[in-house]
């Protein structure tokens, strides 16, 4: 395992920064996330037999042996992701090229009717509705997407939909039914690939009374800011997620004993 000092030297090299930027662009992620993934790939694969001294020497001398390992570590990641996505794209191809037809009108209407139940993120709902109503080409125009972006989005949406298509709200004949339904909405929101701070803020705004009850805890440093400005709530953002998860576990225990 490389030392922290050597890791800092490695990730500061121009070749690492360049490849991390390329990876971030291809994967549509932040450079920080791409850098972390590239570093892990190097440490546990391409550089797993290198010592701290080996890496330090290669950095100092700008050795080609280090450069090509960084380059091919990036290619390893891209190749693996492409392999995983290929099956998803194949399964989704019919939807991707679907244009509205009279023969599938009933199926389309049924799918449209389930959008709000399935996707809690408004942007995702709008995108899927566009695909179902007008097809790929018009959707790409409406959402200013290139084919790669459309396909990437399609993979995520189809994967999410397949994972949740048989998921039903927990049933309960007691006073906890309403809370169980709300917590299911939260879970779906967390699972949605497009959920961001704004999406969570919308959920908080809609259920402010309930969230206030959940965060009535000394673990939350600034309750007011968490409610009104989730994006800038710092560590309290993660405390909220943990408190809701704890609430779900407690509710599950209660319903199982009733």
C-alpha positions in Angstrom: 0.0 0.0 0.0 1.4 3.4 -1.0 2.0 6.0 1.6 0.0 9.2 1.8 3.0 11.2 0.8 3.6 9.1 -2.3 0.0 9.2 -3.3 0.0 13.0 -3.2 3.1 12.9 -5.5 1.4 10.5 -7.9 -1.9 12.4 -8.2 0.0 15.7 -8.7 1.7 14.5 -11.9 0.6 16.0 -15.2 0.0 12.5 -16.7 -2.3 11.5 -13.8 -4.2 14.8 -13.9 -4.6 14.5 -17.7 -6.0 10.9 -17.5 -8.2 11.7 -14.6 -9.7 14.6 -16.6 -10.3 12.3 -19.6 -11.9 9.7 -17.4 -14.2 12.3 -15.8 -15.3 13.5 -19.3 -16.1 10.0 -20.5 -17.9 9.0 -17.4 -19.7 12.3 -16.9 -18.5 12.5 -13.3 -16.5 15.1 -11.3 -12.7 15.1 -11.7 -12.4 14.3 -8.0 -14.5 11.1 -8.4 -12.6 10.2 -11.5 -9.3 10.8 -9.8 -10.3 8.5 -6.9 -11.4 5.7 -9.2 -8.2 6.0 -11.2 -6.0 6.0 -8.1 -7.7 2.9 -6.8 -7.3 1.1 -10.1 -3.6 1.9 -10.0 -3.0 0.9 -6.5 -4.8 -2.4 -6.7 -3.9 -3.4 -10.2 -1.3 -1.6 -12.4 0.9 -0.5 -9.5 0.1 -3.2 -7.0 3.7 -4.6 -7.1 5.4 -1.2 -6.9 6.9 0.1 -3.7 6.8 3.7 -2.4 10.4 4.1 -3.7 9.5 2.7 -7.1 6.7 5.2 -7.5 8.7 8.2 -6.1 11.6 7.4 -8.5 9.2 7.1 -11.5 7.6 10.4 -10.6 10.9 12.2 -10.2 12.4 10.8 -13.4 9.1 11.1 -15.4 9.5 7.5 -16.4 7.4 6.1 -19.4 6.7 2.9 -17.4 4.6 5.0 -15.0 2.9 7.0 -17.7 1.7 4.0 -19.6 0.4 2.3 -16.4 -1.6 5.4 -15.6 -2.9 5.5 -19.2 -3.9 1.8 -19.3 -5.4 2.0 -15.8 -7.8 4.6 -17.3 -8.5 2.4 -20.3 -9.2 -0.6 -17.9 -11.9 1.5 -16.2 -13.5 2.6 -19.4 -13.4 -0.9 -20.9 -15.0 -2.4 -17.8 -17.8 0.2 -17.8 -18.4 -0.3 -21.5 -18.8 -4.0 -20.9 -21.2 -3.5 -18.1 -23.2 -1.0 -20.1 -23.4 -3.0 -23.3 -25.9 -5.4 -21.9 -28.0 -2.5 -20.6 -27.9 -0.7 -23.9 -28.9 -3.9 -25.7 -31.9 -4.3 -23.5 -32.8 -0.7 -23.7 -32.3 -0.4 -27.5 -36.0 -0.9 -28.3 -37.0 2.0 -26.0 -34.1 4.1 -27.3 -35.3 4.0 -30.9 -39.0 3.8 -30.1 -41.3 6.2 -31.9 -45.0 6.7 -31.0 -47.1 4.1 -32.9 -50.8 3.3 -32.7 -49.9 -0.4 -32.0 -48.2 0.4 -28.7 -50.5 3.2 -27.6 -52.0 1.2 -24.7 -48.6 0.2 -23.4 -47.3 3.8 -23.7 -50.3 5.2 -21.8 -49.8 2.6 -19.1 -46.2 3.5 -18.7 -47.0 7.2 -18.6 -49.5 6.6 -15.9 -46.8 5.0 -13.7 -44.1 7.7 -14.1 -45.0 9.6 -10.9 -45.2 6.4 -8.9 -41.8 5.2 -10.3 -39.7 8.3 -10.6 -39.7 10.9 -7.8 -37.3 13.2 -9.6 -39.2 15.6 -11.8 -36.4 16.0 -14.3 -36.2 12.2 -14.8 -40.0 11.9 -15.2 -40.0 14.6 -17.8 -37.2 12.9 -19.7 -38.8 9.5 -19.7 -42.2 10.9 -20.6 -40.5 12.6 -23.6 -38.9 9.3 -24.7 -42.2 7.6 -24.5 -44.2 10.3 -26.3 -41.9 11.5 -29.0 -38.9 9.1 -29.1 -35.2 9.4 -29.1 -34.4 12.1 -31.7 -36.9 14.7 -30.4 -35.9 14.0 -26.7 -32.3 14.6 -27.6 -33.2 18.0 -29.0 -35.5 18.9 -26.1 -32.9 18.0 -23.5 -29.8 19.2 -25.5 -28.2 15.8 -25.5 -25.7 14.1 -27.7 -26.1 10.3 -28.4 -23.6 9.3 -25.8 -25.4 11.4 -23.1 -28.8 10.0 -24.2 -27.6 6.4 -24.0 -25.9 6.9 -20.7 -29.1 8.4 -19.3 -31.2 5.6 -20.8 -29.0 2.9 -19.2 -29.4 4.5 -15.7 -33.2 4.9 -16.1 -33.8 1.4 -17.4 -31.7 -0.1 -14.7 -33.5 1.9 -12.0 -37.0 1.1 -13.5 -36.2 -2.6 -13.7 -35.0 -2.6 -10.0 -38.2 -0.9 -8.9 -40.9 -2.1 -11.2 -42.1 -4.8 -8.8 -41.5 -2.7 -5.7 -44.8 -2.0 -3.9 -45.5 0.2 -1.0 -45.3 -1.5 2.3 -48.8 -2.4 3.5 -49.9 -1.8 7.0 -53.2 -1.7 8.7 -52.0 0.5 11.5 -51.3 4.1 12.1 -47.9 3.9 10.5 -49.2 3.5 6.9 -48.8 7.2 6.0 -45.3 7.3 7.3 -44.3 4.1 5.5 -45.6 5.6 2.3 -43.6 8.8 2.8 -40.4 6.8 3.7 -40.9 4.8 0.5 -40.9 8.1 -1.5 -37.7 9.0 0.3 -36.1 5.7 -0.6 -37.1 6.0 -4.3 -35.7 9.6 -4.3 -32.4 8.3 -2.9 -32.3 5.5 -5.5 -33.0 7.8 -8.5 -29.7 8.4 -10.4 -30.7 12.1 -11.1 -31.4 13.0 -7.5 -29.4 16.1 -6.4 -29.5 18.6 -3.5 -32.4 20.5 -5.2 -34.5 17.3 -5.4 -34.0 16.7 -1.7 -34.8 20.3 -0.9 -38.1 19.9 -2.8 -38.9 16.8 -0.7 -38.1 18.6 2.5 -40.3 21.5 1.5 -43.2 19.2 0.8 -42.7 17.3 4.1 -41.3 20.0 6.3 -43.3 19.1 9.4 -42.2 15.5 9.2 -38.5 16.4 8.6 -38.6 18.8 11.5 -39.7 15.9 13.7 -36.9 13.6 12.3 -34.1 16.1 12.8 -35.2 17.1 16.4 -31.9 15.6 17.6 -28.7 16.9 19.1 -26.9 15.2 16.2 -28.0 18.0 14.0 -25.9 21.2 14.4 -28.1 23.7 12.5 -31.6 22.5 12.1 -32.9 25.7 10.5 -30.3 25.7 7.7 -30.9 22.0 7.1 -34.6 22.7 6.5 -34.2 25.9 4.4 -30.9 25.4 2.6 -30.1 21.7 2.3 -27.4 22.2 -0.3 -25.2 24.2 2.2 -26.0 22.2 5.3 -22.6 20.6 5.5 -22.3 17.5 7.6 -26.0 17.8 8.7 -26.9 16.6 5.2 -25.5 13.2 6.0 -26.9 13.2 9.5 -30.4 13.6 8.0 -29.9 10.6 5.8 -28.8 8.5 8.8 -31.7 9.7 11.0 -34.2 8.7 8.3 -32.6 5.3 7.9 -32.8 4.9 11.7 -36.4 5.9 11.6 -37.1 3.3 8.9 -35.5 0.6 11.0 -37.5 1.5 14.1 -40.7 1.6 12.1 -40.0 -1.8 10.6 -39.5 -3.3 14.1 -42.7 -1.8 15.3 -44.8 -3.0 12.3 -43.2 -6.5 12.6 -44.4 -6.8 16.2 -47.9 -5.5 15.7 
